[in-house]
Amino acid sequence: MSQKLQVAVAGIGRMGMRHARHFATLTPRAELIAVCSPVQSELDAAKAEFGVRTYKDYETMLREEETLQAVVVASATTVHAEQAIKAIERGLHVLCEKPISTSPEISQSVVDAYKTSIKAHPSQKVICGFSRRFDASYRDAHARMAAGSIGTPSVFRSQTCDKLDPSGFFVAYAEFSGGIFVDCSIHDIDLALWFFGEESRVKSVAAVGITAVQPDLRKHNDRDNALGIIEFYGGKIAQLYCSRMMAAGQEDCTEIFGTNGKIAINTQPLLNLVNLYESTGIRREIPADYYGRFREAFITEANEFTASCLDDTKPPLRLEAAVKAVTIGCALQESLITGQKIEFEEDGKRVEAARL
């Protein structure tokens, strides 16, 4: 039997449990051996489902799991960078949930730690989990664009729109999330960099937003609906829409406009191929949440990350791109709050507004 990647998951909340299931049951070349969470009920649930060792303390898990090879960081965003760096410094492979951090500087510290560690551990792999890059439809769209099907890509339009949750979850979450652009639109920002090229240089960003259904978001400098514009050097623009109030379910779609055509992904979302014929007309359901739309992408991500670690092949994502996405997301969030357009030099240095 071939070697299996020995994996632990840090953070066994909703997302962490999904990652744990993927590595435990849907990634043949991986073996889930441990989980970590400060919440006992989460540890109990993981123990009951997977029968693995459980830890309340992250560093204890890293120290005591002698066969551990890879860590999936799915904890609260506020500790993503800290936990990733601790695993990196031990020479472990790391798959960190997005974003690496809500701060560009802290995000860069993860890259710096990786660059230092890889000198001693040249086979080490560290990636940030931008799940849409593993989605079959997005990959097909990217391949068609790269083949020249739409000419030169010039305009990018994308949205991440969550189903309305009246429980107040998003208000509490906003205290730590970094804001709707850093948390929600980070996927769309990453896609813009992927389709336009990760070397693309940002010229300016501008954003506006409202609190249509959850006014308490304002106490955390956040909004429940926002629009952002990213202008790139070289004549490319991206338009982003993010929302927390969709009535029917998750509505995530993307369009790439080129000089000879357009590619559109998921502009008419659907849960499956069922149409419901009722007295009021014909309707179809759509996924209730992000995972409902991208479950297969997460599974592909787990398998490709595992293969990269075991076979010592090129990581499926570049960690540096994740830092750039956070930098853009933070600039959009600042523009959203201040109402000011933010501009950048071609070398990435921010242009300071003139003071009168």
Steps between C-alpha positions, in 0.01 A plus 500: 500500500632845411576751770212713623542862597451534877267798549366696796229767492517807723157645565205261493217743449279478193779547247753293693264204519455517124876491447528213748240297309674565170838381626353213703265351242539665158878527457632144450866599539447681832430389855344725763681432828411792731287810545530805720246747642458703821132397499436163666171436320681530165766254615231259618326517162826436314592212730161338448514535121866429425641322806815714490707652777374839620680798649387824659843655454644544151867498599451183704359330192798608288740380766342166585395380153836356398385367161318819402584626150234758414267741679176648373446835673124558516487689831372855552647745250677685781735204560550380142842661463624407847405134462629480144840643600536258793437206267727643230786541748471130582542412133139387461289542188218751551163560338369823655141613456454841344593767580848439642434804717293817494826698485731520195805528728408194705415311182845583365655364820361158410665518159825611662487208744443262209792642302725448801372152578517368145877543502518224761194313373509533118202267453270698729168619353295791636184626331201720578167332428340700222247231417367649175832434328421129546146524361450317170299781341748771591787285377323442170435874465863582577627243249274642228613854575866392497441334162386834359128423472396854598801696382671720759320493838422860591207521740430267792172495690442266795284463806481305825152525648403306812151400599347725765566374852268687741663338806757778534791269411653738248487790748697303760732364231576850368695581817776265384446447124678809372186621326286386210766562233774314690276211596239474226650662189846354560399212270402740222820700546703180472311406185570842347870445564479150354318601181692824446833354617649504849758753383219752435567834669220688676461866401205592722212364705168656598203359691158588637264306722177497699344320796167403352399230749762493778577856620698367798779415256597867504637474854768271349555730200331249273207485260262231376514611136794658320635576153867534418699606195861397446691679224815327373791647311490391136133574440309239704223549757316274743157560652406313819168461679470341843185447704366332812129520419408270212153354542524182291846374598863533395550708185863497386574574136773645282530652154820568306462738205762479226564686178337214303236367739398419854516203737238470775499257793192415705295803395188289545578304820324170561507235768448214256321426171150497651235753395189538716178559305246669728185706473703821510743387230824309462785537745825333604688508828857622549764397757428623851859595578852529363584138575193383312641664187870412544507166683670319213759777474594453867542126441718563196705744706561236769608240246727730299662640814562143621650395166727805495630416848555129435636528147698821559337673206429870454237628746162563335505864617766765563493635855613847388173550310309461826686797647415712198132407534497606866673828412233580239219388732624724781528797263142444381379475860675827584345669197161364604529661844671826407330564167839576349651358183838340572774516235827312456823551309603232251745358754214448747581798718190682616444853373431727794219747442603865489404695812367851440 
